[in-house]
Amino acid sequence: MRAEVYSELAKANISPSMREIQIATMLRLSMAIKVAEGTLLLECPLRSQNLAEWLQNAIRETYKIDSRIKRVSQGSGFMYCIRLEGKEAKKLLVLSRLLDRKTKRIVEGFPAFVNIALLPAATAMWRGALMAQGELSSDKKEGAKVYCSVPRLAEELKQSASILGLKTQINTKGRRKSIEVEAEQTVRLLNLLGARDWAIKVCNTYAQKDEDTRHVISQLYATNKKRSFDASQNACQRIGRALTILKGKNVNPNLIEAGQLRLKYPNATLSELGRLADPPISKDALAGRMRRLYKLAMDIQEGRVQGMQNKFNAF
């Protein structure tokens, strides 16, 4: 997604309880935990500085915990990494309920306090998910997606999407697993999450793409129609010339009928002409008769008359 979408999502006005859900969602989907030289290290890489600053401020306001933002290179761009160490990292995991106090492990899904059956909670979850691991395509065939490699998290996101009235599917193909919102519902999703300006832009983009598609199809139709018309006119000219040359000659009537059908219905397809023949024949058979009719006429015109009687009677 573009920086404008991240910025708009980060500016959404939410309650403290919904902010906790959004924090937990962003951390659960993006955080990496490791131990370096005996010290617990928690990092949460995000694609935008606005998102990193939002999460940093939200953690400070909610849990009174300070964190650092580190810019790191990734591919052709940068990621903005929220970083906490030692006691601060453990404190955040405990307060956000991402760490199970009994097992001392990270919870399998989202924390239990995140009630995905409630509309406000589902909205906060999806806002946090898009901010943490979201992607928004300008292609109407794709729509919005959230990258998520943990099956339990993907299932819970899918359930929360249904609360929002959105149809989603879990895509397990490729290296990066994702949960995807149907393209036609992407605008609705953005409106629900507070990114209304970007929803309008997406809607306009889709409309423009539809218009461009209609224009291309219209041009192709016009081109094909002109090509068919030119081919039909050329065929009529050849057949007309052939019938003139063969006038009065003892030619198989099936060949004559094929030529006359072409002249009588110049814009008809071969299939349509075949159905008009008596008896009806396939388009390939009709095309073959017209080719033989024209070749016979050219042979006569050029003086190749040997065995002509047999040619007159040929099918």
N, C-alpha and C positions, 0 to 999 in steps of 0.2 A: 504494500500500500504506500501511497505517497505521504510525505511529511504533513501535508494539510489535513489528511484524515486523522493521523495520530494526534495532531494538535487539537483538532475539534473534539475527539474522544476524551482527551485529557482535560478539556475545559468543562466537561459535563458536570452539572451541579448534583451531587449525591450526598446522602446522609452518612454519618459516621459508621453506622452498622453496614451499609452497603459498601462503604470504602474498605472495610475489613475484608469483605468477601472478594472485592476486586484485587486487593493486595494478595490474598491467599491464592487466588486464581493465577495471577501473574507470576508469583513465585513458584507455584507448583508446576506450571507449564515450562518455565524457563530456567529455573535455578540449577546450578551444578554445585555439588558439595564434595570437598576433598580435604585431606589432611596434608599439610605441608610443614615439615620439620616439627611435627607434634602439635601443630596448631590447626584448629578447625577453620576452614575457609569456605565461605558461601559467596558465589558469584551469580549474578542474574543479567545476562547480556540482552540488550534491547536495541532495536533498529534506529531509534530516534533519540536525540538529546532531550526533546520535550517529554518523551515517555520516561526516560531515566530520571529526569528531574521531578516528574510527577510522583513516581514510585519512591524516590528518596524523601520527598516532602511528606508523602502519605505515611511512610514508616515512622518518620520523626513525630508527626502530629498524633498518630494513633498509639504508638508504643514507646515514644520518647527514646528512640534509638537512632544514633547517627550512622551514616554510611558514606562511602566515597564513590565517586563516579570516575571510571577510568575509560578513556577512549582507546579502542584497540582496532587494528587493521583486520579486515576480513574480506578476502577477494579483492574487488575493485573499490570497495567502500570501507565504512567504519561501523563498529558496534559500540554502544555505550553501556558499560558494564557496572552495575551496582555491586559493591564489594563490602563484605563484612568479615571480620576475623574474630577468632577466639570466643570469649564470653558473649560478645555482642551478637555474633552469628547464632550461637545456641539460644540466646534469649529470644531472638526473633523467631526462630523455629518453634520454640515453646509457646510464645504468646500468640502466634498466628495459627496454632494448633496443627501445624504441619508435622510436628514430631510427636509420635505417640509416647506418652510418658511411661507406659507400662512396658512396651516392647523396646523402647529406645530406638525405634525405626521411623522412617518417614512413612506417613499414611499412604495406603495404596491408591486411594482416590482423592477427592477433595475432602477437606476437613468436615467433620460431622456437623458443625454449626452452619455449614452452607446448605440451606434447605432448598434444593433445586426444584421443589414442587411449588414454590412461591414465585409469582411473577417478578417482584422487585429483585429477588435473589438471582433468578434466571437472567434478568437483564444485566445485573452487575457481573455475573459470571461471563457472559458473552462479551461484554465490553472489555473486561480484563483479558479474556482469551484473544480477542482481536488485537489488543494493545501488545500482548506478549508474543504471540505466534501467528498473527493474522496475515492474510494476503488477500488483496482485492484486485481481481482482474478486470480490465476494461472490456474484455470479451464477454458478450452476453451468454456464450455457451458455458462459461465457467462459474462466474459469480464469486462469492466469498468463500474462503477456506481457512481453517485453523490447523496448523501442523501439530500433531500429537501422536507420539509413538507408544504411549501407554494405553492399552485397550480399556482399562477401567475408567480412565479419565475421558476417553473418547465416548464411551457409552453414557457417562454422566452428562457430558456436554450435549449429546444427542437427546437425552431425556429433557434437559433444560430447554433445548430449542423447541421441543414439542409444546412446552408450556407457553412459549412465545408465539405459537401458531406457525412455526416454520418447519418445512420439510428438509431433512438433512440426510446425508448418507456418509458412511465411513468408508474411506478409500484406503485399502491396504496394499495397493500396488506401488511398485517403485521403492526407492530408498527411504523416502519421507512419507510416513503415514499421515493421513489428514481426515478431518471431518468437514464436509462441504455442504454449504447452503445452496439450494437450487437457485440458479441464476436469476430467475424472474422474481425471487423473493429478497434479493440483495438490497434493493431500495427500501423495502419494508424493515429489514434488519437495521440498516443505518439510521432510519428514522427512530426506531425504538431505542437505539443506543445514544441518541442525541447528536449524531453527525448529519444534521438536516441539510446543511449547505452542500456537503459532499454527496448526499443522496440525490439532490437536484442535479448535480453535475453528472452523476452516473446515469440517471434517468435520461438526461439529454444526450449523453453519449450513446446509450442503447438506441434511442430514437433515431439518432443520426446514422448509426450503423444499419438499422432497419431500412432507412431511406436509401442509403448507399447500396444495400443489397438489392432493394427493389429496382434501383436505377441500373445496376449491372445486369440483373435478370431481364429488364426491359430492353437493354441494348443487345443482349445475346438473342432474345426473341426476335428483335427487329432484324439482326444480322442473319439469323437462320431463315427467317421468312424471306428475306431478299435473296439469299442463296438458293432457297427452294424455288422461288419465282424464276430466277435466272435459269436454273437447271430445267425447269418445266418449259420455259420459252425456247430454249435451245433444242429440247427434245421434240417440241411441236414443229420447229422449223425442219429438223431432220426427217421426221415422219411425214410431214407435208410434202417435202421434196421426194421422198421415197414413193409415196402413193401416186404422185404425178408421173413419175417414171414408169411405175408398174401398171398404170391405167390401161385397161384392155388386155392385160396379160393374164394367163391362166395361173393364178397364184392361190396357194392354199387359203381358204376363207378365214381360217383361224388367225393367220398372220394379218390379213386385212382388217379383221375385227379388232385386233389389238391396236393397230395404228389408228383406226377410226375412234376408238375409245379415248385414246390420248388426245386427239384433236377436239373431240366433243367436250371433254372435261379436263381442260388444260391445268387446272389448279388442284386436281385430285391427286392423292397419293397412289403409289402402285398398289397398295393393299386395297384401297377403295376401288380402283379400276378393276382389280382382280375379282372383286365381289360383283361388279357390274357385268362381267363377261357371262356368256351363255354357252355352256355351264360355267359357274364360278371356278376360278383357278387361283393359285397362289401368286404372290407378287413376283417371286423368282421366275415362275413359268411365264408370266406376262412380260416381264423384262426380257426374257430370252426370246420370245416371239418378236418383240419390237426390234431387238438386235438383228435377228435373222432377216426380218423384213428390210431393214436398212441396208444390210450387207448384200442382199439379193439385188436391190435397186442399184447399188454402186457397181456390182459386177456387170449388170446389164449396161449401165452407162459407160463403163470402161471397156466394153467389148468382150468380157470374159464370159462367153455364152456356151462353152462346152459343157454338156450335161445340164443344160438349162432346164429341160423339162423336169428332170428329177428335183432341181432346186425349187421349181415352182410348186412342187407337191410336198416339199419338206416341211416338217413341223418345227 
